[in-house]
Amino acid sequence: MELVGVSEIREMLGNVSRQRASVIANQRNFPEPLAVLAMGKVWRKSDVEAWIREHRPDLAGD
């Protein structure tokens, strides 16, 4: 299972700012984080990819 944090999500969203990535990750429809660590929240990469395919299809690598 691959995990991603806000830095990786930034890249997945087309290198948006860290602040913008955080705003997106805190939306109600964004997947729940798998865990909250000292360094921040982490998500399953597959959950984030599925969210991008649904909500930002122009960024999906399909």
C-alpha positions as CSV (number, residue, x, y, z in Angstrom):
1,M,0.0,0.0,0.0
2,E,1.4,3.3,-1.0
3,L,0.9,6.3,1.2
4,V,1.0,10.0,0.3
5,G,1.1,13.2,2.3
6,V,0.4,16.8,1.3
7,S,3.6,17.2,-0.6
8,E,2.8,14.2,-2.9
9,I,-0.8,15.4,-3.2
10,R,0.6,18.8,-4.4
11,E,2.4,17.0,-7.2
12,M,-0.6,14.8,-8.1
13,L,-2.7,18.0,-8.4
14,G,-0.2,19.5,-10.9
15,N,2.2,21.2,-8.5
16,V,-0.3,23.5,-6.8
17,S,0.9,25.4,-3.7
18,R,1.1,23.6,-0.4
19,Q,-1.6,25.8,1.0
20,R,-4.0,25.0,-2.0
21,A,-3.2,21.2,-1.6
22,S,-4.1,21.5,2.1
23,V,-7.4,23.3,1.3
24,I,-8.3,20.6,-1.1
25,A,-7.4,17.8,1.3
26,N,-9.6,19.3,4.0
27,Q,-12.7,19.4,1.8
28,R,-15.6,17.2,2.9
29,N,-15.6,15.1,-0.2
30,F,-11.8,14.4,-0.1
31,P,-10.9,10.9,1.2
32,E,-10.4,10.5,4.9
33,P,-6.7,10.2,5.9
34,L,-5.5,6.8,6.8
35,A,-3.6,8.2,9.8
36,V,-2.5,11.5,11.4
37,L,1.2,11.4,12.2
38,A,3.5,13.9,13.8
39,M,4.5,15.0,10.3
40,G,0.9,15.4,9.2
41,K,-1.9,13.4,7.6
42,V,-1.3,10.5,5.3
43,W,-3.7,9.0,2.7
44,R,-3.8,5.9,0.6
45,K,-2.4,6.9,-2.8
46,S,-5.2,4.9,-4.5
47,D,-7.9,6.8,-2.6
48,V,-6.4,10.1,-3.8
49,E,-6.0,8.9,-7.3
50,A,-9.7,7.8,-7.4
51,W,-10.7,11.3,-6.0
52,I,-8.7,13.0,-8.7
53,R,-10.3,10.8,-11.4
54,E,-13.8,11.8,-10.1
55,H,-13.3,15.5,-9.2
56,R,-10.3,16.6,-11.3
57,P,-10.5,14.4,-14.4
58,D,-8.2,16.7,-16.4
59,L,-5.4,15.8,-14.0
60,A,-6.0,12.0,-14.1
61,G,-3.3,10.1,-15.9
62,D,-5.8,7.9,-17.7
